Amino acid sequence: MLTTTEVTKVKKAAKPDKLSDGGGLYLEVTPAGGKHWRYRFRLEGKECTYTLGKYPWRV
């Protein structure tokens, strides 16, 4: 399970990086430094990805 400290310490890289949180949920870090929550799952045998939002959450 990812913690807030781990997520805030992540630096941008040359190519997208994925930090797994378990159960198909992961945080994708883009080369521009953006952080996006994504959920990967299979539906009828096809791999699908659902974007949940940016980190940190803005309400």
Biopython code that builds the backbone (N, CA, C, O; Angstrom):
import numpy as np
from Bio.PDB.StructureBuilder import StructureBuilder

atoms = [
    (1, "MET", "N", (0.839, -1.176, 0.000)),
    (1, "MET", "CA", (0.000, 0.000, 0.000)),
    (1, "MET", "C", (0.888, 1.245, 0.000)),
    (1, "MET", "O", (1.816, 1.361, 0.801)),
    (2, "LEU", "N", (0.591, 2.161, -0.902)),
    (2, "LEU", "CA", (1.363, 3.395, -0.997)),
    (2, "LEU", "C", (0.988, 4.354, 0.124)),
    (2, "LEU", "O", (-0.171, 4.441, 0.530)),
    (3, "THR", "N", (1.987, 5.065, 0.608)),
    (3, "THR", "CA", (1.743, 6.086, 1.624)),
    (3, "THR", "C", (1.914, 7.459, 0.991)),
    (3, "THR", "O", (2.494, 7.582, -0.087)),
    (4, "THR", "N", (1.419, 8.473, 1.647)),
    (4, "THR", "CA", (1.549, 9.838, 1.161)),
    (4, "THR", "C", (3.012, 10.230, 1.008)),
    (4, "THR", "O", (3.380, 10.898, 0.041)),
    (5, "THR", "N", (3.844, 9.819, 1.953)),
    (5, "THR", "CA", (5.268, 10.121, 1.904)),
    (5, "THR", "C", (5.922, 9.514, 0.676)),
    (5, "THR", "O", (6.706, 10.183, 0.002)),
    (6, "GLU", "N", (5.615, 8.252, 0.369)),
    (6, "GLU", "CA", (6.182, 7.593, -0.802)),
    (6, "GLU", "C", (5.782, 8.303, -2.086)),
    (6, "GLU", "O", (6.609, 8.489, -2.979)),
    (7, "VAL", "N", (4.531, 8.695, -2.182)),
    (7, "VAL", "CA", (4.016, 9.331, -3.391)),
    (7, "VAL", "C", (4.632, 10.717, -3.587)),
    (7, "VAL", "O", (4.981, 11.073, -4.713)),
    (8, "THR", "N", (4.771, 11.494, -2.535)),
    (8, "THR", "CA", (5.316, 12.844, -2.669)),
    (8, "THR", "C", (6.809, 12.831, -2.984)),
    (8, "THR", "O", (7.315, 13.797, -3.554)),
    (9, "LYS", "N", (7.526, 11.770, -2.632)),
    (9, "LYS", "CA", (8.963, 11.681, -2.899)),
    (9, "LYS", "C", (9.288, 11.243, -4.327)),
    (9, "LYS", "O", (10.442, 11.326, -4.747)),
    (10, "VAL", "N", (8.295, 10.781, -5.073)),
    (10, "VAL", "CA", (8.514, 10.291, -6.430)),
    (10, "VAL", "C", (8.873, 11.453, -7.347)),
    (10, "VAL", "O", (8.194, 12.479, -7.365)),
    (11, "LYS", "N", (9.943, 11.277, -8.105)),
    (11, "LYS", "CA", (10.398, 12.297, -9.060)),
    (11, "LYS", "C", (9.966, 11.908, -10.463)),
    (11, "LYS", "O", (9.761, 10.728, -10.747)),
    (12, "LYS", "N", (9.826, 12.896, -11.341)),
    (12, "LYS", "CA", (9.492, 12.597, -12.730)),
    (12, "LYS", "C", (10.669, 11.883, -13.390)),
    (12, "LYS", "O", (11.824, 12.097, -13.025)),
    (13, "ALA", "N", (10.361, 11.042, -14.354)),
    (13, "ALA", "CA", (11.378, 10.242, -15.044)),
    (13, "ALA", "C", (11.282, 10.482, -16.544)),
    (13, "ALA", "O", (10.400, 11.203, -17.010)),
    (14, "ALA", "N", (12.195, 9.873, -17.296)),
    (14, "ALA", "CA", (12.220, 10.043, -18.749)),
    (14, "ALA", "C", (11.002, 9.415, -19.422)),
    (14, "ALA", "O", (10.566, 9.884, -20.474)),
    (15, "LYS", "N", (10.451, 8.363, -18.825)),
    (15, "LYS", "CA", (9.252, 7.730, -19.377)),
    (15, "LYS", "C", (8.280, 7.440, -18.235)),
    (15, "LYS", "O", (8.690, 7.419, -17.075)),
    (16, "PRO", "N", (7.004, 7.216, -18.537)),
    (16, "PRO", "CA", (6.013, 6.995, -17.474)),
    (16, "PRO", "C", (6.403, 5.855, -16.531)),
    (16, "PRO", "O", (6.909, 4.819, -16.961)),
    (17, "ASP", "N", (6.159, 6.070, -15.245)),
    (17, "ASP", "CA", (6.478, 5.098, -14.208)),
    (17, "ASP", "C", (5.196, 4.721, -13.493)),
    (17, "ASP", "O", (4.306, 5.556, -13.334)),
    (18, "LYS", "N", (5.090, 3.462, -13.056)),
    (18, "LYS", "CA", (3.889, 2.982, -12.364)),
    (18, "LYS", "C", (4.262, 2.518, -10.971)),
    (18, "LYS", "O", (5.202, 1.742, -10.798)),
    (19, "LEU", "N", (3.524, 2.995, -9.973)),
    (19, "LEU", "CA", (3.700, 2.570, -8.586)),
    (19, "LEU", "C", (2.457, 1.810, -8.170)),
    (19, "LEU", "O", (1.377, 2.392, -8.074)),
    (20, "SER", "N", (2.594, 0.523, -7.924)),
    (20, "SER", "CA", (1.443, -0.322, -7.615)),
    (20, "SER", "C", (0.973, -0.117, -6.176)),
    (20, "SER", "O", (1.775, 0.000, -5.250)),
    (21, "ASP", "N", (-0.343, -0.075, -6.017)),
    (21, "ASP", "CA", (-0.958, 0.015, -4.691)),
    (21, "ASP", "C", (-1.653, -1.303, -4.350)),
    (21, "ASP", "O", (-2.114, -1.483, -3.223)),
    (22, "GLY", "N", (-1.732, -2.216, -5.304)),
    (22, "GLY", "CA", (-2.336, -3.520, -5.077)),
    (22, "GLY", "C", (-3.731, -3.634, -5.649)),
    (22, "GLY", "O", (-4.463, -2.648, -5.722)),
    (23, "GLY", "N", (-4.096, -4.832, -6.053)),
    (23, "GLY", "CA", (-5.439, -5.097, -6.554)),
    (23, "GLY", "C", (-5.774, -4.424, -7.872)),
    (23, "GLY", "O", (-6.950, -4.242, -8.187)),
    (24, "GLY", "N", (-4.758, -4.048, -8.654)),
    (24, "GLY", "CA", (-4.998, -3.410, -9.934)),
    (24, "GLY", "C", (-4.914, -1.892, -9.896)),
    (24, "GLY", "O", (-4.893, -1.251, -10.946)),
    (25, "LEU", "N", (-4.865, -1.303, -8.697)),
    (25, "LEU", "CA", (-4.772, 0.148, -8.555)),
    (25, "LEU", "C", (-3.303, 0.560, -8.582)),
    (25, "LEU", "O", (-2.469, -0.044, -7.908)),
    (26, "TYR", "N", (-2.991, 1.601, -9.370)),
    (26, "TYR", "CA", (-1.617, 2.093, -9.399)),
    (26, "TYR", "C", (-1.595, 3.591, -9.660)),
    (26, "TYR", "O", (-2.568, 4.169, -10.145)),
    (27, "LEU", "N", (-0.473, 4.205, -9.330)),
    (27, "LEU", "CA", (-0.259, 5.623, -9.565)),
    (27, "LEU", "C", (0.723, 5.736, -10.720)),
    (27, "LEU", "O", (1.831, 5.205, -10.647)),
    (28, "GLU", "N", (0.326, 6.424, -11.784)),
    (28, "GLU", "CA", (1.204, 6.608, -12.927)),
    (28, "GLU", "C", (1.818, 8.005, -12.847)),
    (28, "GLU", "O", (1.107, 9.001, -12.721)),
    (29, "VAL", "N", (3.163, 8.062, -12.923)),
    (29, "VAL", "CA", (3.893, 9.321, -12.889)),
    (29, "VAL", "C", (4.371, 9.612, -14.305)),
    (29, "VAL", "O", (5.103, 8.812, -14.889)),
    (30, "THR", "N", (3.966, 10.742, -14.858)),
    (30, "THR", "CA", (4.308, 11.090, -16.237)),
    (30, "THR", "C", (5.658, 11.805, -16.297)),
    (30, "THR", "O", (6.148, 12.287, -15.276)),
    (31, "PRO", "N", (6.262, 11.877, -17.486)),
    (31, "PRO", "CA", (7.525, 12.600, -17.631)),
    (31, "PRO", "C", (7.416, 14.089, -17.256)),
    (31, "PRO", "O", (8.409, 14.698, -16.857)),
    (32, "ALA", "N", (6.236, 14.663, -17.382)),
    (32, "ALA", "CA", (6.024, 16.069, -17.008)),
    (32, "ALA", "C", (5.859, 16.243, -15.499)),
    (32, "ALA", "O", (5.832, 17.371, -15.005)),
    (33, "GLY", "N", (5.748, 15.134, -14.763)),
    (33, "GLY", "CA", (5.612, 15.194, -13.312)),
    (33, "GLY", "C", (4.195, 15.010, -12.811)),
    (33, "GLY", "O", (3.968, 15.050, -11.602)),
    (34, "GLY", "N", (3.233, 14.808, -13.702)),
    (34, "GLY", "CA", (1.849, 14.572, -13.289)),
    (34, "GLY", "C", (1.686, 13.208, -12.645)),
    (34, "GLY", "O", (2.388, 12.261, -12.999)),
    (35, "LYS", "N", (0.771, 13.106, -11.711)),
    (35, "LYS", "CA", (0.495, 11.846, -11.016)),
    (35, "LYS", "C", (-0.988, 11.540, -11.152)),
    (35, "LYS", "O", (-1.840, 12.342, -10.767)),
    (36, "HIS", "N", (-1.286, 10.359, -11.709)),
    (36, "HIS", "CA", (-2.671, 9.989, -11.992)),
    (36, "HIS", "C", (-2.970, 8.607, -11.435)),
    (36, "HIS", "O", (-2.194, 7.673, -11.638)),
    (37, "TRP", "N", (-4.099, 8.469, -10.730)),
    (37, "TRP", "CA", (-4.552, 7.178, -10.239)),
    (37, "TRP", "C", (-5.245, 6.438, -11.365)),
    (37, "TRP", "O", (-6.110, 6.994, -12.041)),
    (38, "ARG", "N", (-4.867, 5.183, -11.568)),
    (38, "ARG", "CA", (-5.474, 4.354, -12.607)),
    (38, "ARG", "C", (-5.783, 2.969, -12.025)),
    (38, "ARG", "O", (-5.121, 2.498, -11.100)),
    (39, "TYR", "N", (-6.806, 2.339, -12.595)),
    (39, "TYR", "CA", (-7.216, 1.006, -12.166)),
    (39, "TYR", "C", (-7.225, 0.103, -13.388)),
    (39, "TYR", "O", (-7.912, 0.391, -14.368)),
    (40, "ARG", "N", (-6.470, -0.986, -13.337)),
    (40, "ARG", "CA", (-6.385, -1.929, -14.457)),
    (40, "ARG", "C", (-7.200, -3.173, -14.119)),
    (40, "ARG", "O", (-7.097, -3.708, -13.015)),
    (41, "PHE", "N", (-8.015, -3.633, -15.081)),
    (41, "PHE", "CA", (-8.855, -4.803, -14.866)),
    (41, "PHE", "C", (-9.124, -5.491, -16.196)),
    (41, "PHE", "O", (-8.801, -4.956, -17.257)),
    (42, "ARG", "N", (-9.714, -6.671, -16.135)),
    (42, "ARG", "CA", (-10.073, -7.414, -17.345)),
    (42, "ARG", "C", (-11.588, -7.489, -17.427)),
    (42, "ARG", "O", (-12.276, -7.729, -16.434)),
    (43, "LEU", "N", (-12.091, -7.277, -18.647)),
    (43, "LEU", "CA", (-13.515, -7.352, -18.914)),
    (43, "LEU", "C", (-13.690, -8.190, -20.164)),
    (43, "LEU", "O", (-13.256, -7.801, -21.248)),
    (44, "GLU", "N", (-14.323, -9.337, -20.011)),
    (44, "GLU", "CA", (-14.522, -10.293, -21.104)),
    (44, "GLU", "C", (-13.204, -10.646, -21.787)),
    (44, "GLU", "O", (-13.137, -10.764, -23.011)),
    (45, "GLY", "N", (-12.151, -10.813, -20.973)),
    (45, "GLY", "CA", (-10.842, -11.225, -21.478)),
    (45, "GLY", "C", (-9.975, -10.110, -22.018)),
    (45, "GLY", "O", (-8.825, -10.358, -22.382)),
    (46, "LYS", "N", (-10.484, -8.886, -22.085)),
    (46, "LYS", "CA", (-9.708, -7.758, -22.588)),
    (46, "LYS", "C", (-9.224, -6.907, -21.420)),
    (46, "LYS", "O", (-9.959, -6.657, -20.465)),
    (47, "GLU", "N", (-7.976, -6.469, -21.517)),
    (47, "GLU", "CA", (-7.436, -5.611, -20.474)),
    (47, "GLU", "C", (-7.970, -4.192, -20.653)),
    (47, "GLU", "O", (-7.945, -3.642, -21.753)),
    (48, "CYS", "N", (-8.454, -3.608, -19.554)),
    (48, "CYS", "CA", (-9.014, -2.269, -19.570)),
    (48, "CYS", "C", (-8.345, -1.431, -18.483)),
    (48, "CYS", "O", (-7.900, -1.960, -17.464)),
    (49, "THR", "N", (-8.281, -0.127, -18.708)),
    (49, "THR", "CA", (-7.731, 0.793, -17.715)),
    (49, "THR", "C", (-8.734, 1.913, -17.498)),
    (49, "THR", "O", (-9.260, 2.480, -18.455)),
    (50, "TYR", "N", (-8.995, 2.229, -16.238)),
    (50, "TYR", "CA", (-9.920, 3.283, -15.867)),
    (50, "TYR", "C", (-9.140, 4.333, -15.081)),
    (50, "TYR", "O", (-8.491, 4.002, -14.089)),
    (51, "THR", "N", (-9.194, 5.587, -15.508)),
    (51, "THR", "CA", (-8.507, 6.672, -14.813)),
    (51, "THR", "C", (-9.438, 7.244, -13.752)),
    (51, "THR", "O", (-10.571, 7.626, -14.043)),
    (52, "LEU", "N", (-8.944, 7.299, -12.513)),
    (52, "LEU", "CA", (-9.756, 7.769, -11.401)),
    (52, "LEU", "C", (-9.577, 9.256, -11.112)),
    (52, "LEU", "O", (-10.512, 9.918, -10.663)),
    (53, "GLY", "N", (-8.381, 9.782, -11.366)),
    (53, "GLY", "CA", (-8.145, 11.205, -11.136)),
    (53, "GLY", "C", (-6.693, 11.496, -10.847)),
    (53, "GLY", "O", (-5.846, 10.602, -10.877)),
    (54, "LYS", "N", (-6.410, 12.763, -10.566)),
    (54, "LYS", "CA", (-5.052, 13.215, -10.308)),
    (54, "LYS", "C", (-4.707, 13.101, -8.828)),
    (54, "LYS", "O", (-5.587, 13.040, -7.969)),
    (55, "TYR", "N", (-3.410, 13.073, -8.553)),
    (55, "TYR", "CA", (-2.919, 13.154, -7.181)),
    (55, "TYR", "C", (-2.239, 14.503, -7.043)),
    (55, "TYR", "O", (-1.473, 14.856, -7.939)),
    (56, "PRO", "N", (-2.445, 15.253, -6.039)),
    (56, "PRO", "CA", (-3.386, 15.049, -4.932)),
    (56, "PRO", "C", (-4.801, 15.412, -5.360)),
    (56, "PRO", "O", (-5.008, 16.200, -6.283)),
    (57, "TRP", "N", (-5.769, 14.820, -4.670)),
    (57, "TRP", "CA", (-7.177, 15.077, -4.964)),
    (57, "TRP", "C", (-7.496, 16.532, -4.671)),
    (57, "TRP", "O", (-7.072, 17.068, -3.647)),
    (58, "ARG", "N", (-8.228, 17.165, -5.547)),
    (58, "ARG", "CA", (-8.665, 18.543, -5.342)),
    (58, "ARG", "C", (-10.199, 18.544, -5.251)),
    (58, "ARG", "O", (-10.889, 18.087, -6.162)),
    (59, "VAL", "N", (-10.698, 19.053, -4.157)),
    (59, "VAL", "CA", (-12.149, 19.089, -3.964)),
    (59, "VAL", "C", (-12.631, 20.512, -3.964)),
    (59, "VAL", "O", (-13.828, 20.759, -3.814)),
]
sb = StructureBuilder()
sb.init_structure("model")
sb.init_model(0)
sb.init_chain("A")
sb.init_seg("    ")
for serial, (resi, resn, name, xyz) in enumerate(atoms, 1):
    if name == "N":
        sb.init_residue(resn, " ", resi, " ")
    sb.init_atom(name, np.array(xyz, "f"), 0.0, 1.0, " ", f" {name:<3s}", serial, name[0])
structure = sb.get_structure()
